[in-house]
């Protein structure tokens, strides 16, 4: 399970006692979850009005930053293409896996100085993550264009002989070039029609050069044949070929164009390889930055909601619980029993779908204790 429940409850006689009660109830008695203390430093409280407003702003910021974290993770998976199994090892926070980072969370004093007001800290995070989001859009757009152009060229060089590029199949010596009267054409013949082609091609029009056909290339279904004829017989030949289920390809051998196509393919392929390494490094660094910012927002939200709910002076214990799928329902019941004294109206609030101004809690997630979910599974596909 990659899901964590970040909760807080008021300090009883001491915060340690709150922690001990939680451990006894959820772990020692029945192994419902793995628990960790979640360390939030002494942040500046400010006024109640500011806290109420900040509660709403942090909820929006939480959603935005989570979306950026997921976008960076998903784009990492897209860029790594064939190495998707390596995605998870690149999704790290401060050089460690996400579960380790969350369970050993320490506030980053250098990035988010606690002498600043809560509003300032939230603005620092907002600016930082908005910048990551904008940079991601620009880098993804550039890389996707390059990748798209390369895929289009690769697609031209694959597929059926009826549509694919012939540049890497034909050679100069397959054609009669620079002749005023003669021209070499390329014809796609179904494999079942090879014998018919050999029997009839010389008679499809007047002025076809005898014994001029050669099989240049085959795929699963068809073969590519060359045939040389007089230019003035071309329309006649094309018409008769179509009647006989032979498909002429409109292809004129032009060495410079073929060379330019190959060079373009090489250039795009080289550019993609050059951009790949720096892009993956950027994604790793900025995934870490965005994820760390996201967990700090969760910490800010726990702090603000705990002060709003439990009052001053600041006295609460933040705890990180990792349930298993089987124990989630039971754990929720045990927590509600343990903390129902904190808010006897909680059940009524859930039933009547009341909205509490400033607390920004959806009815589905209103509990007698402060609660936020952190899910470390950030990708749309299963690894």
N, C-alpha and C positions, 0 to 999 in steps of 0.2 A: 504493500500500500504506500502510495506517495502522498496521501492526504494527511495534513496535520490540522489540529484544532488549536488555535491560539486563544486562550481564555484568560480572564483575570477574576480574582475574587478579593474582597477586602481583607486586610490583615486582621486576624483575630486578636489575641493578646500580642502576638508578633506575626510577621509575614512567614516566618519559619513554621509556625504552628499551622497556618493555612496550607502550606506546602505538605507538611506531614499528614494532615487530615486527608488531603487529596491522594497522597501516595497510599495510605492505608485503604481508602475506599476503592480506588481504581486499580491498584497494582497488587498490593500484598494480599488482599482478600480474594480477588478473582481474576487477575491478569487481563483486565479489559483494555489496557493501553500501555504504551511505553511513554514515560513522562520526562520532561526536562524543564528546569527553571529557564525562564526567558528574561534575560537581564535588560532592563530599560533604565537608563541613567536618570538622575534628578533633572528633569527638564523644567524650563520656565513655564509656570502655569498661566499667567496673564489673567484677564478678567473673564467672568462667566459669559458675557456677551460674545467675546472673541472666541471662546471655546465652542459655543453653540454654532456660530457661523463656520468655524473651522471644521467642525464635525461633518457638515455637508460638503465642504470643499475637498476634504480628505477622501470622502467616499468617491467623488468623481475622479480625483487624482489616482486613487487606488485602481479603479477600472481602466483608466487610460494607461497607466504604467504596466499593468498586467497585460494589456493588449500589445504593447510594444515588446515586452519580454517574449510573448508568444510569437510575434511576428519575426523577431530576430532568430528565435529557435527554429521556427518553421523554414525560414530562408536558409539557415545553416543546412538543414536537411535537404532543401532543394539544390543548393550549390554542391553538396557532397555527392549527389546523384547515386552512383553505384556503391558508395561506401556508407550507406545510411546506418549500418550497424556501428559506425564510428561516431555518429552524431552525439550520443550520450557522453562519450568521453571528452568531447569538446565543450559540452555545456557545463561549465564549472563556475563557481563564484569564489573569488579570491584564491583560485588554484585548488579548491577542494570540491568534492561533489556537493550537490545542492542540499541533500539531507544532512550531511556533516555541517555545512555552513549554517543551516537553520537551527540545528540542535545545539550548536556551540556559538550561537549569535553573540557578537560583541558590537556595541554601537561604535561607528567609525567617527571618532572625535575630530579627525582632521578634515574629513569631507563635510560633516554636518555638526559644526561647533555648537555645543549645548548652551553656550552663553547667549546664542541668538534666540530670538523669540520663536515659538512654534510655527507662526505664520511664515517667518523668514526661512526656516528650515524647509517647510513645505514648498516655498517658492524656489529655493535652490534645487530641490529635487525635480520640480516641474520643468524648470529651464533646462536642466541637464538631460532629462529624458526626452523632452521635445526636440532638443538638438540631435540626440541619437536617432529619433524617429525621422527627422528631416534628412539626416545623412544616409540612413538606410534606404529611403525612397530614391535618393540620387544615385547611390552606388548600385542598388538593385536594378534601376532603370538602365544604366549604362551596361551592366553585365548581361542583363536579359536581352538587350538589343544585339549585343555581340553573339550571344548564344543562339538567338533566334536566326540571325543571318547565317551562322555556321550550319545550323540544322537544316535551313532551307537549301543550302548548297549540297549538304550530305544527302538530303531527300532526293535532289535532282540526280545524284549519282547512284541511286538505289531504285528498286522497284522494277516495274515491267519494262521490257524493251520498247513498248509502244510510247512510253512517256519519259523514260529516264534520259539523263545526259549521256551522250555517246563519246564525250571528250576523252575519257580514259580507256575507251575500247578500240577506237580506230587509230590507224597510223597513216602517215603521209603516203607511204607506198601502196596503200589500198585504193588510191584515187588516181584518175587521169586528171592532171591539173594543167591550167593555162592552155587549154585547147579551145580553138574557135568553134569547133564542130562537135566534139565529143564531151560527154559529162558522165560522171560516175554517181549513181544514186544508191541509197541504202533502203532495203526492203525487209520488213519483219514478216517472217513466214512461220505459221504454227508448225510444231514438230510433226504433226500428222500430215502436213501438206508438203514436206520436203520433196517427195518423189514427184508430186504434181508440179512443183516449182521447177525442178530440173528438166522436166519434160516440156513445160510450156513457156518458160520465160523468154526464149528466143523468138517466139511467135506472138507475144502479146502486142507487139507493134512492129512496123517495119523499121529497119535500120537499128536493130539491137545487135551489138557486137557478139558473135558466136563465142561460146565457151568463156564468157567474161565474168561469170558469177563465181563468187567465193564466199564460203561460210566464215564470217569474222568472229562471231561470238554466239554463245547459247546461254539461255537461262532455263528454268524448269519447263516453260511452256513453248518457247519460240526460239528461232534462230535469226540472226542478223546477217543478211546476204548483201553483197555488193553486186551491182550490175552496171555495165557501161553501154551507153547508147548515144545516138545522135541527138543533139539538143532539140531539133525540130520534131522528133518523135515523142518528146517527153509527155505532152498532154494526153496523147493517145495511149501511151504506155501506162500512165497513172490511172486512167479510166478503166482499162482492161484489168489491171492489177487489182483494183478495188472489186471488180466483178468476180474475180477468182479468190477473194478473201486474203489477198496479199496487201499489206499496209506499207505504203511508202513513207519514209520519214523525211521531213523537210530539213535536210542537213547539208550545208555547204562547208567543205573543209577550209578552215581559216586558221592558219598556224598561230597568228598573233592573238586571236580571240581565245583559242584553246589554252595558250600559254597564260593569258591574263586570268582565265578562270582558275587554272591550277595555282597561280600565284595568290589569287584572292583567298582560295581555300587555305593555303599554307599560312597566309598572313593572319586570317581570322583564328585559325587553330593556335598559332603562336601567341597572338594577343590574349586568347582565352587562358592559355597556360600561364602567361605572365601575370594576368589579373587574379587568377585563382588563389595563389598563395597569400598575397596581401589581403584579399577579400576575406578569406577564412580567418586570418589573424585578426582583422578588424571585427569580424562577427564574434569571435571568442572574447575579445577584450570588452566589447560593448554589450554582449550578453551578460557578462559578469557585472558590469557597471549597472545595467538596467535591473538585473535581478536583486543586487544588493540594495539599490534604491527602493525597489518594491518591498523588500522585507523591512526596511526602515520606515516606510509608510505604514505598514501593519503595526509596527511598534508605536508610531505616533498615534494611530487610531486607538490602540489599546489604552494608551496613556490618557488621551482626551476623553474617551468614553468612560474610563474608570473614574476620572475626576468628576465628570458630570453625574455619574450614577452614585458613586460612593462618597462624594464630597471631600472637603479639605479637613485637616491637612492630608497630603497625598499619603495614602497608606493602603497599598494593594500588592498582591503577588501575581505576576504574569507567569503563565505556565503553558508549555507546549505539549500537547497530547498527540500521540500517534496511535489511533485505533486500528483494528483489523476490520475487514469487511463484515466478518461474523459478529463482531462485538459492538458495532456502531450503535445499534438501536438500544442495546442494554446499557452502554456507556452513557448515552443521552439520558436515559431514565435515572441512572445513578446520580449523574450531575444535577439533574432537576431536583431530586430528593435532597441532595447535599446542600443546595443553594436556594431552595424555594423560599426560605425565610427572608431572602434579600428583597424579594418583590412578589408579594402574595397575589398581585393582580396579573402576573405574567400569563397565567392560563387564560384569564379573561381577555387579555389583549390579543392573544393568538386567535381566540374564538371570534372576537368582534372585529378583528382586522383594524384596530385603532392605529393611528399614526402618532408617534410621539414627536412633536416639533423639536428639531435640532438633533435628535439622536439618530435620525436617518437609518432606521432599522426596518427591513422588510418584515412583514408579519411572519413569514416562514422561518426567519432567523432571529426571532426575539426570544431570548432566554433570560432567566433571572440573573445570569452572570454575563459579563462581556465576552463575546465570541466572534472570532473571524476564522475563516477557513484559508489555508494555504495549500494549494495542490501543486506538487513538483512535476506532475506529468504535463508537460507544456506542448506536446506534439500531437498532431491529428492522427498519427498512425502509431501502431503498436511496434515497439522495437523488439 
